[in-house]
Amino acid sequence: MERFIEKYNNEQFDVVVIGGGITGAAMAYEAATRGLKVALLEKKDFSWATSAATSKMIHGGLRYLVNGEIGLVRESLRERRVLENIAPNFVYPWPMMMTHYKKPLRNNKWVAKIGMLIYDALSYDKNFTWDACKRIPFHKTISSEEVLRQESHVRAEGLTGASIFCDCVSIFPERLTLAFIKSAVAHGAKVSNYSKVKGFILDKGKHITGVKVEDLFSGKTHSVSGDVTINCGGPWADIVLGLAKSNGKGSTTLRRSEGIHIITQKKLLSGNYTVGSMTPEGRHFFLIPWRNHTLIGTTDKPFNGNPDDYRVTKESIIELIADVNSSFGDGKLSYADVKHTYGGLRPLIEKETKETYSSSRKYEIYDNKEEGLDGLITVEGGKYTTSRQLAESCLKIVAGKMGRDLGKSITDKQYLTGCDIKDLETFIHEAKSQADGLSAATLEYLARNYGTECREIVKLAREDKHLSETLNDDGEIMAQVTYAVRDEMARTLPDIVMRRTGIGTLGNPGENVLRKVARAAAKELQWSPERIEKEISGTVKILKIPE
């Protein structure tokens, strides 16, 4: 992939997409597959914000049944299956254990039983998958004794049993988003990270005809023209919209909620289940086995202020730890046990609910023509699982605005780039059998996180022995660093260690590893010694746990 902004020559696009998270990535892919000329612009790196701050799950939204959002749950379950199909190495079933207690009432096992039966019914097509190994069984209920036998750290007091069911995990959301972007590029889209939209281009009739973009590396400003501009700014959507208004004010419907996660090496799970629990106040949280660690999240509380200023705070971490200690384990999880933390802001569209936890995760698509801004569409709200469907819905509005028949969507019928894998288990087995000096852990990691592109990483490692050096317990190797820069538009050290690889996503890997990675990147990007030090210090700052 190339940053098209570096060689931009006033090309006219059909669609300009603002935002390189999962929504913008899905939008660019959907538009490109319809034969449209597409440009995608991201002010930082792809999937750096909300799309990176997930619980690593692709789910139907079982708790949305409480709000009566049957349609959203059905859409989510259908799209869960679609993602299993088109991204088989990234999205696959995983067993969940939802524990039940005497209180609160909505966590009662018989109340939950009704919800699980509805959930099973709404996922009637869950086994219509391209790969037979993706089959999902119906739920079952187990006794409190069986819960404690399988997960010994579950709190025994008041426990009445648990529901066992399957949802899906998304093992590397940042790379899944990247797969959508790569797929858009494969269909002709032009994309660029570190390209900040500074304003809109309007004709005399206030019709938006493009955007003004600053290349944050060169400092140059470009006018990128497009017939339709789609604002996929996520938590920044209202701020982006404000750039087009004379008063500078954006949408009044967007709210933001903070969701954080913590990672600990403390042994809290068997590794066989994601365990869901509920606080005495009725808030859900999950403990997720991830890369031989326990990932815990998420919170859900209002955030007021500029999203550019958002940071995970010590206060938020302590609040999450308190929730865990109030209802799980021995109550001794401490701040010192936290190895890494991350967080993000969710864009919400509802104003009526008192708390963000109860707010809907549905999305809205606004034709801003009603506000006197023809040529602009703004997307607000939504969730990871339904992003592809959101894009499909948005293209109906685009077709209407362009007065063109854009045909039907094909994005649910073809693999994402690098994901053309008909049998995941066989693919991983075959990848591991081609050892040739690389460990089984390395080959499995590459197969899962790069799909068919893993062959390019292996080729690099075999051509240059230095690039076969292992960097962590997962088996990640130096060749991934070179590939990230050459083929995946990584331009900073955090891009490499946080979003193209998992080198930094379990916390600071240590100066030795960061320096090796930075030097390899410097060789590709011609960084000066001063730039190397700046990249390392900046990455250490990002990975530092709040004090």
Secondary structure, 3 states (H helix, E strand, C coil): CCEHHHHCCCCEEEEEEECCCHHHHHHHHHHHHCCCCEEEECCCCCCCCHHHCCCCEECCCHHHHHHCCHHHHHHHHHHHHHHHHHCCCCEEEEEEEEEEECCCHHHCHHHHHHHHHHHHHHCCCCCCCCCHHHCCCCCEEECHHHHHHHCCCCCCCCEEEEEEEEEEEECCHHHHHHHHHHHHHHCCCEEECCEEEEEEEECCCCCEEEEEEEECCCCCEEEEEEEEEEECCHHHHHHHHHCCCCCCCCCCCCEEEEEEEEEECCCCCCCCCEEEEECCCCCEEEEEEECCEEEEECCCEECCCCHHHCCCCHHHHHHHHHHHHHHCCCCCCCHHHEEEEEEEEEEECCCCCCCHHHCCCCEEEEEHHHHCCCCEEEEEECCHHHHHHHHHHHHHHHHHHHCCCCCCCCCCCCCCCCCCCCCHHHHHHHHHHCCCCCCHHHHHHHHHHHHHHHHHHHHHHHHCHHHHCECCCCCCECHHHHHHHHHCCCCCHHHHHHHHCCCCCCCCCCHHHHHHHHHHHHHHHCCCHHHHHHHHHHHHHHHCCCC
